Amino acid sequence: MRTVLYVKASPRSGRSHSTAVADAFVDSYLQAHRDDRISTIDIFEKDLPAFDGSAVTAKYKVMHAEEHTEQDHRIWAEVVKVIKEFKSADKYVMAVPMWNFSIPYRLKHYIDIIVQPGYTFAVNEDGSYEGLVKGKPVFIAYARGGEYKPGTEAESFDLQKRYLELILGFIGFSDIRSILVEPTLAGGSEVAKGRCNEAITKAREAARDF
């Protein structure tokens, strides 16, 4: 039995296009892989530990084997708990809307927690970086209000897909699959509905071989 970690990064619930596509992907996946299980993290519901000054201080004290307090240990242990939960999965599914050309702040918070040296990436002796989350596929359903097609002037504003796939690649992901729903606003409700339905159909097909 394999575990699929489903990360929902939209707070819009039933009104989210990215969630609708990712839900369809997960539903089709389970039909084709009945022995596997889905573990879901709702980023806007999950109690994520703060990654503030106290967490950064605890991180360097603990990781560098410096003198630290019991509170430092507890603070860093909460961060490590989230990292281990993330790394324990065999496959990943993400639902990610575009916010201000990038990703929702809660997803960035989650990323800042899990991207840590010695856990999800390593620094080699020559100073190069090596991702430590390897051999695991990820499917991402993106939704955005406008269109940011390759080769257009709007492409440079896409800091959603570009950033997320950069950071996932940094920590070791090489099998990154995705489906876009765009535009969800600029073309009106009928266009959005049609594009979402097209994406759902593609997602159901893609899930069978995931």
KAHUNOR-V591956 format. One record per residue. RES is the residue in one small letter. SS is DSSP state (a for helix, b for strand, c for the rest). PSI is psi in degrees with one decimal (* if undefined). OMEGA is omega in degrees with one decimal (NA if undefined). Layout:
((RES/SS/PSI/OMEGA) (RES/SS/PSI/OMEGA))
//
This chain:
((m/c/130.7/178.4) (r/c/151.4/-179.5) (t/b/130.1/176.0) (v/b/120.5/177.3) (l/b/118.5/-178.2) (y/b/111.4/-178.4) (v/b/112.1/177.5) (k/b/119.5/-175.7) (a/c/20.1/177.2) (s/c/135.2/177.6) (p/c/4.0/-171.4) (r/c/-1.0/174.8) (s/a/-119.5/-174.9) (g/a/-8.3/-179.2) (r/a/4.1/-176.0) (s/c/123.3/177.7) (h/a/-39.6/-179.9) (s/a/-39.3/178.8) (t/a/-39.5/179.5) (a/a/-43.0/-179.7) (v/a/-44.2/-180.0) (a/a/-37.9/177.0) (d/a/-42.8/178.9) (a/a/-40.0/177.8) (f/a/-47.5/-179.1) (v/a/-42.8/179.9) (d/a/-45.9/179.3) (s/a/-37.4/178.8) (y/a/-45.2/-178.2) (l/a/-31.4/177.0) (q/a/-32.8/-178.8) (a/a/-16.4/-177.0) (h/c/69.4/-170.2) (r/c/-19.8/-179.8) (d/c/-8.8/-178.8) (d/c/165.7/-178.9) (r/b/151.6/178.2) (i/b/127.1/173.7) (s/b/120.4/-173.0) (t/b/133.6/172.3) (i/b/115.8/173.1) (d/b/107.4/-173.3) (i/c/-33.2/-177.9) (f/c/-5.5/177.1) (e/c/-25.5/-176.0) (k/c/139.1/178.5) (d/c/87.2/-178.4) (l/c/137.9/176.8) (p/c/145.5/177.9) (a/c/138.8/173.5) (f/c/73.0/-175.1) (d/c/-161.6/-178.6) (g/a/-39.6/179.6) (s/a/-39.7/-179.8) (a/a/-40.7/179.3) (v/a/-42.4/177.9) (t/a/-45.8/179.5) (a/a/-41.1/-179.7) (k/a/-53.0/-175.3) (y/a/-33.9/177.2) (k/a/-48.0/-176.7) (v/a/-47.7/-175.9) (m/a/-27.7/179.2) (h/c/10.3/177.6) (a/c/35.5/176.2) (e/c/166.1/178.7) (e/c/128.8/-178.9) (h/c/160.1/-177.7) (t/c/169.9/175.8) (e/a/-34.3/177.3) (q/a/-40.1/175.6) (d/a/-44.1/-179.1) (h/a/-43.1/-179.2) (r/a/-42.3/-179.5) (i/a/-46.4/-178.7) (w/a/-33.2/179.3) (a/a/-34.6/178.3) (e/a/-36.1/176.9) (v/a/-47.0/-179.2) (v/a/-35.1/178.3) (k/a/-42.3/179.1) (v/a/-40.4/179.0) (i/a/-46.1/-179.4) (k/a/-38.5/176.8) (e/a/-43.8/179.1) (f/a/-47.9/-175.5) (k/a/-17.9/-176.2) (s/c/-15.2/-177.8) (a/c/157.5/177.0) (d/c/-27.8/-179.3) (k/b/162.7/-175.4) (y/b/144.0/172.8) (v/b/137.8/-179.7) (m/b/141.7/173.6) (a/b/114.6/-170.8) (v/b/112.6/174.0) (p/b/160.5/174.3) (m/c/130.0/174.1) (w/b/119.9/178.9) (n/c/46.2/178.3) (f/c/0.1/-177.5) (s/b/-144.6/-177.1) (i/c/159.2/177.5) (p/c/144.5/-175.2) (y/a/-30.6/179.9) (r/a/-32.6/175.9) (l/a/-38.5/176.3) (k/a/-39.1/176.0) (h/a/-47.3/179.5) (y/a/-44.4/179.5) (i/a/-41.7/179.6) (d/a/-24.2/176.5) (i/a/-46.8/-171.6) (i/a/-20.6/-179.7) (v/c/92.9/-175.6) (q/c/140.6/179.3) (p/b/139.0/180.0) (g/c/-12.7/-178.3) (y/c/-53.8/179.9) (t/c/-9.4/171.2) (f/b/158.3/-179.8) (a/b/154.4/174.1) (v/b/116.1/-177.6) (n/c/168.6/-177.6) (e/c/-30.5/-179.5) (d/c/5.8/178.1) (g/c/-4.1/178.3) (s/c/159.9/-179.5) (y/b/148.9/178.6) (e/b/123.9/177.3) (g/b/144.5/-177.0) (l/c/-2.4/177.6) (v/c/88.0/-171.2) (k/c/156.9/173.0) (g/c/23.2/-178.3) (k/c/127.7/-179.8) (p/c/154.5/174.7) (v/b/135.6/174.7) (f/b/131.6/-178.7) (i/b/126.6/173.5) (a/b/115.8/179.8) (y/b/145.5/171.6) (a/b/140.8/177.8) (r/c/145.9/-175.2) (g/c/-33.5/178.9) (g/c/-168.3/176.9) (e/c/135.7/-176.0) (y/c/56.3/-173.1) (k/c/144.1/177.2) (p/c/137.5/178.2) (g/c/-7.5/178.2) (t/c/164.9/177.4) (e/a/-30.3/-178.3) (a/a/-20.6/-176.9) (e/a/-36.2/-176.9) (s/a/-18.4/179.2) (f/a/-8.9/-178.0) (d/c/91.1/175.1) (l/c/14.2/178.4) (q/c/-70.6/-177.7) (k/a/-41.9/-177.0) (r/a/-45.5/-179.4) (y/a/-47.2/-175.3) (l/a/-41.6/-178.9) (e/a/-27.5/174.0) (l/a/-48.6/-176.1) (i/a/-35.4/176.5) (l/a/-40.1/176.2) (g/a/-36.2/179.7) (f/a/-37.5/-178.7) (i/c/9.9/169.6) (g/c/-9.7/-178.7) (f/c/128.9/176.5) (s/c/-20.5/178.5) (d/c/85.5/-177.1) (i/b/114.7/-178.2) (r/b/146.6/-176.4) (s/b/158.1/173.7) (i/b/135.8/-178.6) (l/b/141.7/168.3) (v/b/109.3/179.0) (e/c/144.7/-6.8) (p/c/145.3/177.6) (t/c/-9.9/179.8) (l/c/-47.4/-171.1) (a/c/-29.2/-177.1) (g/c/-0.2/-177.8) (g/c/168.5/-173.3) (s/a/-36.8/-178.3) (e/a/-40.6/176.4) (v/a/-44.3/180.0) (a/a/-44.2/179.8) (k/a/-43.3/179.8) (g/a/-44.1/179.9) (r/a/-38.7/179.5) (c/a/-42.5/178.7) (n/a/-39.1/176.7) (e/a/-43.0/-179.2) (a/a/-37.5/178.9) (i/a/-42.2/177.7) (t/a/-45.4/178.5) (k/a/-39.1/-178.7) (a/a/-40.4/178.6) (r/a/-39.0/178.1) (e/a/-43.0/-177.4) (a/a/-30.6/-175.8) (a/a/-27.4/-174.8) (r/c/-31.3/-178.0) (d/c/20.1/-176.9) (f/c/*/NA))
//
